[in-house]
């Protein structure tokens, strides 16, 4: 369940005026910006962006960028972009410069539907004039590259029913390709994890545990390593429990010294209209504190206020 829903009293002109007024004169009213952005759905926010340009002849996002800075600016801009364009821009940001954040690529691509992946690819090519697959192939290598290309192909079966006989066959294939032989044939695991429906994967995971007498996660950890291991584990965890998958990702973004603000913003912004209410309940079970309390302890200023406003409803 979402924490952010469409505002039933939506007045696009009043919202655009409110944001204009928040940037008037000396200083900016960040509180007003937080109030508007945290009380409207993404679709409504995009209407505000269009209305702002029509009314004032200025780009709202550019105006806000000129007034804000740091993590607060990043979170505000994230909320004012179409979801799949935002995904595409996040993929680009995590691949450019020195080194690629494989964990971010995994998080985004392994948790989107076939249609969403196709939309991301279209948005990426329109924005950067390069196919996303080419960009990923140039930034990754080996089995991990092949894994991401498989995911990008958007060929996952989306049937909601599981075939138990097929699940047993696939579980045996995975066992034979890993624990049942010397060395691991990652291609067998890749083929199953990247094409089977999530309902089918849950059945395969159950059947695998009967054959191997240990969890598929344990097997992946023993047979694979690095980014490929993380990618395979992400699909298994997402198939078993998407809410737990995202709660753990949010927890990891605030673990250790310093917060991974890029990941935290992305996770909150992309889930607040889908299932963040359930994610924050799962987060509290895992970490014995509320998500709002965790954000309050790890973040600061207007950035903190915006994230808490997105989490709390």
Protein Blocks (a to p, Z undefined) as FASTA:
>chain_A
ZZbdcdfkbcfklmmmmmmmmmgcehjdfklmmmmmmmccfklmmmmmmmmmmmnopafk
lmmmmmggcjllmmmmmmmgcfklmmmmmmmmmmgcediafklmmmmmmmccfklmmmmm
mmmmmmnopafklmmmmmggcjllmmmmmmmnopacfbfbdcfklmmmmmmmmmmmmmmp
gcjdfklmmmmmmmpcfklmmmmmmmmmmmnopafklmmmmmggcjllmmmmmmmmmmmo
mmlmmmmmmmmmmgcedjafklmmmmmmmmmmmmmmmmmmmmmmmnopafklmmmmmmgc
jllmmmmmmmmZZ
